[in-house]
Each structure stands twice: as structure tokens, then as C-alpha cells.
Amino acid sequence: MGELIRAQKETVGLNRGGGTGANQHRAASASRELAATPTLAEAGIDRKLSSRAQKLSAIPEAEFVGLLGEWRERIGRENERITTNLLRAVEVSSSIALITRRHVAAPSRSPETTGLAEPLETAH
């Protein structure tokens, strides 16, 4: 996108803003109305994106490709680490679920089931 903006700047030029040049003292210029170039907003581009794109397009292509390669390598390493951490979390979660299921499925150890309950008799 930055290269396209630069090409337009070098050929037909960019929209200079300011509308038609009209204000409270001067009428709109007919030549500015007819020769209006599209604005960034009309193209759906905000000014920050335009600025970043122009700065990136100023980097020589070979250097840009090298930087892009470094970035891809770094992202690859970070994704491997994230994947490893996620797999470890899944293993821990599975272990917790298994322990929980075993605990819930185990028979309760109430006094009645262990034979330790004493008959309740009231003595008078």
C-alpha cells in the first residue's frame, strides 16, 4: 500500500485536503472541484495506516525481506513454546479430571459402610 501511495504522489499527486478551497471569504475554486483526487477516508484508509505503510515502503526491498524472515522465525519459535505450554496444560487438566472422576466414583467411606457405626440405643 505504501508503494501505491508513493506512486500516486509521484504521478497525479495526493489529495491536499482542505476541501474545495472555499471559506467565508472565498468561493470554491472550479478547478479544485473538477480535479479532486480521492481522500484516504474515501479509500477506507486511516491516516495512521497510511503513515505506517509509507514508512515501511521506504525500507529497501532486500532489507524488508530480511526483516520479514527474522520476524517469521521469531513467531515460529514463540508458537512452538505456546503450543508446548498448551499441551502441558491439557495434560494437567486431563489428570485433574481423571482424579476427580475417580474420587466421585469411589464408594463413600461412611461409618455404616465400614462397619464402625454403633447401634444407636437410648439408655434410660
DRENLOTOR-598473 format. One record per atom (N, C-alpha, C): residue number from 1; atom name; x, y, z. Coordinates in steps of 0.02 Angstrom, whole numbers. Layout:
BEGIN
> num | atomo | x | y | z
> NUM | CA | X | Y | Z
...
***
This chain:
BEGIN
> num | atomo | x | y | z
> 1 | N | 42 | -59 | 0
> 1 | CA | 0 | 0 | 0
> 1 | C | 44 | 62 | 0
> 2 | N | 98 | 62 | 38
> 2 | CA | 142 | 119 | 40
> 2 | C | 172 | 134 | -28
> 3 | N | 187 | 80 | -66
> 3 | CA | 215 | 90 | -133
> 3 | C | 163 | 121 | -179
> 4 | N | 99 | 102 | -171
> 4 | CA | 46 | 132 | -211
> 4 | C | 37 | 206 | -195
> 5 | N | 40 | 222 | -131
> 5 | CA | 33 | 292 | -110
> 5 | C | 91 | 333 | -138
> 6 | N | 152 | 305 | -134
> 6 | CA | 210 | 341 | -160
> 6 | C | 204 | 351 | -236
> 7 | N | 180 | 299 | -271
> 7 | CA | 171 | 305 | -344
> 7 | C | 120 | 359 | -361
> 8 | N | 65 | 362 | -325
> 8 | CA | 15 | 414 | -338
> 8 | C | 44 | 483 | -323
> 9 | N | 83 | 488 | -269
> 9 | CA | 114 | 551 | -251
> 9 | C | 159 | 576 | -308
> 10 | N | 195 | 529 | -339
> 10 | CA | 242 | 548 | -393
> 10 | C | 207 | 561 | -459
> 11 | N | 147 | 534 | -469
> 11 | CA | 113 | 543 | -534
> 11 | C | 59 | 597 | -528
> 12 | N | -1 | 578 | -510
> 12 | CA | -57 | 625 | -509
> 12 | C | -59 | 667 | -445
> 13 | N | -24 | 646 | -394
> 13 | CA | -23 | 683 | -331
> 13 | C | -77 | 658 | -283
> 14 | N | -68 | 678 | -222
> 14 | CA | -115 | 659 | -169
> 14 | C | -165 | 714 | -158
> 15 | N | -220 | 696 | -128
> 15 | CA | -270 | 746 | -109
> 15 | C | -239 | 790 | -56
> 16 | N | -241 | 854 | -66
> 16 | CA | -207 | 900 | -20
> 16 | C | -251 | 920 | 39
> 17 | N | -312 | 895 | 40
> 17 | CA | -357 | 912 | 94
> 17 | C | -384 | 983 | 86
> 18 | N | -421 | 1005 | 134
> 18 | CA | -446 | 1073 | 131
> 18 | C | -509 | 1081 | 89
> 19 | N | -535 | 1027 | 64
> 19 | CA | -597 | 1030 | 25
> 19 | C | -588 | 1067 | -40
> 20 | N | -634 | 1111 | -56
> 20 | CA | -633 | 1147 | -120
> 20 | C | -596 | 1213 | -116
> 21 | N | -570 | 1230 | -59
> 21 | CA | -535 | 1293 | -52
> 21 | C | -582 | 1349 | -31
> 22 | N | -645 | 1333 | -23
> 22 | CA | -694 | 1384 | -4
> 22 | C | -689 | 1398 | 70
> 23 | N | -701 | 1461 | 86
> 23 | CA | -708 | 1480 | 156
> 23 | C | -757 | 1538 | 158
> 24 | N | -761 | 1573 | 214
> 24 | CA | -810 | 1627 | 219
> 24 | C | -794 | 1687 | 175
> 25 | N | -732 | 1692 | 150
> 25 | CA | -712 | 1748 | 110
> 25 | C | -703 | 1731 | 36
> 26 | N | -697 | 1667 | 20
> 26 | CA | -682 | 1647 | -48
> 26 | C | -727 | 1591 | -70
> 27 | N | -750 | 1594 | -133
> 27 | CA | -792 | 1541 | -161
> 27 | C | -748 | 1482 | -181
> 28 | N | -781 | 1426 | -191
> 28 | CA | -744 | 1365 | -210
> 28 | C | -712 | 1375 | -278
> 29 | N | -653 | 1348 | -286
> 29 | CA | -618 | 1351 | -349
> 29 | C | -644 | 1295 | -394
> 30 | N | -664 | 1313 | -454
> 30 | CA | -692 | 1264 | -501
> 30 | C | -639 | 1212 | -519
> 31 | N | -577 | 1231 | -527
> 31 | CA | -525 | 1184 | -546
> 31 | C | -513 | 1132 | -491
> 32 | N | -518 | 1153 | -429
> 32 | CA | -508 | 1106 | -373
> 32 | C | -566 | 1058 | -369
> 33 | N | -626 | 1080 | -386
> 33 | CA | -684 | 1035 | -383
> 33 | C | -678 | 980 | -436
> 34 | N | -655 | 998 | -496
> 34 | CA | -652 | 950 | -551
> 34 | C | -593 | 902 | -544
> 35 | N | -538 | 926 | -517
> 35 | CA | -477 | 885 | -515
> 35 | C | -466 | 852 | -447
> 36 | N | -519 | 845 | -409
> 36 | CA | -512 | 817 | -342
> 36 | C | -490 | 744 | -345
> 37 | N | -436 | 728 | -309
> 37 | CA | -414 | 659 | -303
> 37 | C | -447 | 628 | -242
> 38 | N | -454 | 562 | -241
> 38 | CA | -488 | 532 | -183
> 38 | C | -448 | 542 | -118
> 39 | N | -484 | 546 | -64
> 39 | CA | -452 | 553 | 1
> 39 | C | -439 | 484 | 30
> 40 | N | -397 | 482 | 82
> 40 | CA | -385 | 419 | 116
> 40 | C | -449 | 391 | 145
> 41 | N | -489 | 434 | 174
> 41 | CA | -552 | 412 | 204
> 41 | C | -598 | 382 | 151
> 42 | N | -600 | 411 | 92
> 42 | CA | -642 | 384 | 38
> 42 | C | -617 | 315 | 17
> 43 | N | -552 | 303 | 23
> 43 | CA | -523 | 238 | 6
> 43 | C | -526 | 189 | 65
> 44 | N | -552 | 211 | 123
> 44 | CA | -557 | 168 | 181
> 44 | C | -492 | 159 | 218
> 45 | N | -446 | 207 | 213
> 45 | CA | -381 | 203 | 245
> 45 | C | -375 | 259 | 296
> 46 | N | -358 | 242 | 358
> 46 | CA | -348 | 296 | 407
> 46 | C | -277 | 322 | 400
> 47 | N | -266 | 381 | 426
> 47 | CA | -201 | 415 | 415
> 47 | C | -143 | 379 | 449
> 48 | N | -156 | 344 | 505
> 48 | CA | -102 | 308 | 538
> 48 | C | -79 | 248 | 496
> 49 | N | -127 | 213 | 466
> 49 | CA | -109 | 157 | 422
> 49 | C | -70 | 183 | 362
> 50 | N | -91 | 239 | 334
> 50 | CA | -56 | 268 | 277
> 50 | C | 16 | 286 | 296
> 51 | N | 24 | 316 | 354
> 51 | CA | 90 | 335 | 378
> 51 | C | 136 | 275 | 386
> 52 | N | 109 | 222 | 419
> 52 | CA | 149 | 162 | 429
> 52 | C | 168 | 130 | 362
> 53 | N | 119 | 127 | 317
> 53 | CA | 132 | 96 | 251
> 53 | C | 186 | 134 | 213
> 54 | N | 184 | 201 | 216
> 54 | CA | 235 | 240 | 182
> 54 | C | 304 | 231 | 213
> 55 | N | 307 | 226 | 279
> 55 | CA | 371 | 214 | 312
> 55 | C | 400 | 146 | 295
> 56 | N | 356 | 95 | 293
> 56 | CA | 379 | 28 | 276
> 56 | C | 401 | 24 | 203
> 57 | N | 367 | 61 | 159
> 57 | CA | 386 | 58 | 88
> 57 | C | 452 | 95 | 75
> 58 | N | 475 | 135 | 123
> 58 | CA | 538 | 170 | 116
> 58 | C | 598 | 124 | 129
> 59 | N | 586 | 66 | 161
> 59 | CA | 639 | 18 | 175
> 59 | C | 656 | -18 | 110
> 60 | N | 720 | -23 | 93
> 60 | CA | 739 | -60 | 32
> 60 | C | 712 | -132 | 35
> 61 | N | 692 | -157 | -24
> 61 | CA | 658 | -222 | -27
> 61 | C | 700 | -279 | 4
> 62 | N | 764 | -282 | -10
> 62 | CA | 806 | -336 | 17
> 62 | C | 807 | -334 | 93
> 63 | N | 813 | -274 | 121
> 63 | CA | 814 | -267 | 194
> 63 | C | 746 | -286 | 223
> 64 | N | 692 | -266 | 189
> 64 | CA | 625 | -282 | 212
> 64 | C | 614 | -358 | 213
> 65 | N | 636 | -392 | 160
> 65 | CA | 629 | -465 | 156
> 65 | C | 668 | -498 | 213
> 66 | N | 728 | -473 | 228
> 66 | CA | 767 | -500 | 283
> 66 | C | 732 | -491 | 350
> 67 | N | 705 | -431 | 362
> 67 | CA | 669 | -417 | 424
> 67 | C | 607 | -462 | 430
> 68 | N | 573 | -472 | 374
> 68 | CA | 514 | -514 | 373
> 68 | C | 533 | -586 | 390
> 69 | N | 589 | -610 | 364
> 69 | CA | 613 | -678 | 379
> 69 | C | 629 | -686 | 453
> 70 | N | 662 | -636 | 482
> 70 | CA | 677 | -638 | 554
> 70 | C | 614 | -640 | 596
> 71 | N | 565 | -600 | 575
> 71 | CA | 501 | -597 | 611
> 71 | C | 467 | -665 | 607
> 72 | N | 466 | -697 | 549
> 72 | CA | 434 | -762 | 542
> 72 | C | 468 | -815 | 586
> 73 | N | 535 | -813 | 589
> 73 | CA | 571 | -860 | 632
> 73 | C | 553 | -850 | 705
> 74 | N | 551 | -787 | 727
> 74 | CA | 534 | -772 | 797
> 74 | C | 463 | -796 | 813
> 75 | N | 416 | -783 | 768
> 75 | CA | 347 | -805 | 779
> 75 | C | 344 | -881 | 782
> 76 | N | 382 | -914 | 739
> 76 | CA | 384 | -987 | 739
> 76 | C | 408 | -1015 | 805
> 77 | N | 461 | -985 | 832
> 77 | CA | 488 | -1007 | 897
> 77 | C | 436 | -995 | 953
> 78 | N | 405 | -937 | 951
> 78 | CA | 356 | -922 | 1003
> 78 | C | 295 | -967 | 998
> 79 | N | 274 | -984 | 937
> 79 | CA | 217 | -1029 | 928
> 79 | C | 233 | -1099 | 954
> 80 | N | 296 | -1121 | 944
> 80 | CA | 316 | -1186 | 971
> 80 | C | 311 | -1186 | 1047
> 81 | N | 334 | -1132 | 1078
> 81 | CA | 332 | -1126 | 1151
> 81 | C | 259 | -1125 | 1175
> 82 | N | 217 | -1087 | 1141
> 82 | CA | 147 | -1082 | 1161
> 82 | C | 113 | -1150 | 1153
> 83 | N | 127 | -1184 | 1097
> 83 | CA | 98 | -1250 | 1086
> 83 | C | 119 | -1298 | 1141
> 84 | N | 183 | -1297 | 1159
> 84 | CA | 207 | -1341 | 1212
> 84 | C | 171 | -1325 | 1278
> 85 | N | 164 | -1261 | 1294
> 85 | CA | 130 | -1242 | 1356
> 85 | C | 57 | -1263 | 1355
> 86 | N | 24 | -1257 | 1297
> 86 | CA | -46 | -1277 | 1293
> 86 | C | -53 | -1353 | 1301
> 87 | N | -8 | -1390 | 1270
> 87 | CA | -11 | -1463 | 1277
> 87 | C | 0 | -1484 | 1349
> 88 | N | 46 | -1451 | 1383
> 88 | CA | 59 | -1465 | 1453
> 88 | C | -3 | -1450 | 1495
> 89 | N | -37 | -1395 | 1480
> 89 | CA | -98 | -1376 | 1516
> 89 | C | -154 | -1427 | 1505
> 90 | N | -158 | -1453 | 1444
> 90 | CA | -208 | -1503 | 1429
> 90 | C | -194 | -1567 | 1468
> 91 | N | -131 | -1586 | 1473
> 91 | CA | -112 | -1646 | 1511
> 91 | C | -130 | -1637 | 1585
> 92 | N | -116 | -1580 | 1613
> 92 | CA | -132 | -1566 | 1683
> 92 | C | -208 | -1567 | 1692
> 93 | N | -244 | -1537 | 1647
> 93 | CA | -316 | -1535 | 1652
> 93 | C | -346 | -1605 | 1647
> 94 | N | -319 | -1646 | 1602
> 94 | CA | -343 | -1715 | 1595
> 94 | C | -329 | -1755 | 1659
> 95 | N | -270 | -1744 | 1689
> 95 | CA | -253 | -1779 | 1751
> 95 | C | -300 | -1759 | 1807
> 96 | N | -315 | -1695 | 1812
> 96 | CA | -361 | -1671 | 1864
> 96 | C | -430 | -1701 | 1854
> 97 | N | -453 | -1703 | 1791
> 97 | CA | -519 | -1731 | 1777
> 97 | C | -521 | -1805 | 1795
> 98 | N | -468 | -1842 | 1780
> 98 | CA | -465 | -1913 | 1796
> 98 | C | -467 | -1924 | 1871
> 99 | N | -429 | -1885 | 1908
> 99 | CA | -428 | -1891 | 1982
> 99 | C | -497 | -1874 | 2010
> 100 | N | -528 | -1823 | 1982
> 100 | CA | -594 | -1803 | 2006
> 100 | C | -645 | -1858 | 1993
> 101 | N | -642 | -1888 | 1933
> 101 | CA | -689 | -1942 | 1917
> 101 | C | -679 | -2002 | 1964
> 102 | N | -617 | -2018 | 1979
> 102 | CA | -602 | -2074 | 2025
> 102 | C | -629 | -2059 | 2094
> 103 | N | -621 | -1998 | 2116
> 103 | CA | -643 | -1979 | 2183
> 103 | C | -719 | -1981 | 2187
> 104 | N | -753 | -1958 | 2136
> 104 | CA | -826 | -1958 | 2136
> 104 | C | -853 | -2029 | 2131
> 105 | N | -820 | -2071 | 2092
> 105 | CA | -844 | -2139 | 2081
> 105 | C | -828 | -2186 | 2139
> 106 | N | -781 | -2168 | 2182
> 106 | CA | -763 | -2211 | 2239
> 106 | C | -820 | -2215 | 2289
> 107 | N | -831 | -2273 | 2319
> 107 | CA | -885 | -2278 | 2368
> 107 | C | -869 | -2233 | 2428
> 108 | N | -921 | -2208 | 2458
> 108 | CA | -909 | -2164 | 2515
> 108 | C | -885 | -2205 | 2574
> 109 | N | -850 | -2174 | 2617
> 109 | CA | -823 | -2210 | 2675
> 109 | C | -860 | -2187 | 2738
> 110 | N | -924 | -2197 | 2735
> 110 | CA | -964 | -2178 | 2793
> 110 | C | -958 | -2233 | 2846
> 111 | N | -973 | -2218 | 2908
> 111 | CA | -968 | -2269 | 2961
> 111 | C | -1011 | -2329 | 2948
> 112 | N | -1069 | -2321 | 2915
> 112 | CA | -1113 | -2377 | 2903
> 112 | C | -1081 | -2427 | 2855
> 113 | N | -1044 | -2403 | 2804
> 113 | CA | -1015 | -2448 | 2755
> 113 | C | -951 | -2480 | 2780
> 114 | N | -919 | -2451 | 2830
> 114 | CA | -857 | -2480 | 2856
> 114 | C | -869 | -2525 | 2916
> 115 | N | -931 | -2528 | 2941
> 115 | CA | -946 | -2571 | 2999
> 115 | C | -925 | -2539 | 3064
> 116 | N | -911 | -2476 | 3064
> 116 | CA | -889 | -2443 | 3126
> 116 | C | -945 | -2409 | 3163
> 117 | N | -1003 | -2409 | 3133
> 117 | CA | -1059 | -2375 | 3166
> 117 | C | -1084 | -2417 | 3225
> 118 | N | -1098 | -2384 | 3279
> 118 | CA | -1125 | -2418 | 3337
> 118 | C | -1201 | -2409 | 3335
> 119 | N | -1236 | -2460 | 3356
> 119 | CA | -1309 | -2452 | 3357
> 119 | C | -1328 | -2395 | 3405
> 120 | N | -1375 | -2358 | 3382
> 120 | CA | -1399 | -2302 | 3423
> 120 | C | -1455 | -2326 | 3468
> 121 | N | -1440 | -2332 | 3530
> 121 | CA | -1492 | -2353 | 3578
> 121 | C | -1492 | -2301 | 3634
> 122 | N | -1549 | -2287 | 3654
> 122 | CA | -1554 | -2239 | 3708
> 122 | C | -1556 | -2277 | 3774
> 123 | N | -1514 | -2261 | 3818
> 123 | CA | -1511 | -2294 | 3883
> 123 | C | -1549 | -2252 | 3933
> 124 | N | -1594 | -2285 | 3970
> 124 | CA | -1631 | -2250 | 4023
> 124 | C | -1621 | -2284 | 4086
***
